[in-house]
Amino acid sequence: MTITAAIVLFSMIWFMVFFVVLPLRLVTQGDVGEVVPGTHSSSPHDAQLGRKAIITTAVAVVLWCGVAAVIVWGPWGVRDLDWFGRMRPPLQAD
């Protein structure tokens, strides 16, 4: 795996985890009863983005280590996903 592939893989995992963590423990303005004029009542009262980014980074690092280990040293390769037999080497003529 190249460094570019590792960075792209980490950023994909990070954003996927971030979108999962984002709505957790969400307190809306409607829940608190302090709706700012011009916003929806479902807008977050205190998004705590810094805390969620730290949690996301910790989870993403663990997941990335697992996925990168499987890609680099894993027992599975691309040929293991060849369900239709299209990656077999061509027959050689004698």
N, C-alpha and C positions, 0 to 999 in steps of 0.2 A: 504494500500500500504506500503510495506516495504521500508526501506531506500535504499536498493540495487535497487529495482524496480524504485524508484524515481530518482536515479542517472542515471540508464540506460535510462529511459524515457527522462530525460533532455539532456543527451549526444546525443541521437538519434535526438531529436528536434533541438539541436544546430547544428549538422552537416548538417541536411537537410536545415536549414535556411542559414548556411554558404555557401553551394553550390548554393543557390539562390542569395545571396548577392555578391558572388565573382565576377561575370562578370559585375556588375553594375558600371557605370562610368569608364570603362576600357579604358585606353589610351595605345595603342600599340606602339612598337618601330617604326613600319612602319608609323604610324600617325605622330609621332614626326619627323621622318626622321633620327634618330640616331640608326641604327641597329648595334648591337654589333656583331663582327665576331664570327661565330659559333652558332648563335641563329637565330630563325625564326623571320621574320618581324612581326608576330602576337604575339610575346612575350610581356608581359607587360613592359611598360617603368618604371612606378612606381606603384607597386601593392597595396600599402597602406594597408598592411595586419593588422596592429594594429588597424587602424580606422575601418576596416571591421569586425574585431573580436569584437570590442566594440559594434558596431551596431548589430551584430549577437547575442551577449549575451543579449542585451536589448530586442530584439524581442523574443528571445528564452525564456527568463524569463516570459514574458507576456503570450506567448503561453503555456508554461509549467504550469503556474498557472491555466489557464483555463482548460487544459486537466486533470491536477491532481484533480481539484475541481470536475469535472464531474466524475472522477473515484471514488473519495472518497465519495462525497455527492450527486452525480448526480441522476437524476430520472430514469436513464436507468441502467439496469444490463445485465448480460450475458443471462439470461432467456428471455429478450426482443428481443434478436437476434436469438431466436430459431424459425426459419421460418418453419421448417419441423416437429416440435413436437417431437423431439428426447430427450428432457430433462424433459419430464413429469415423475413424480414419477411412479414406477411400480404399477400395480394393486395388492391389498392385498387380499388374500384369507380369507374368513370368517371362 
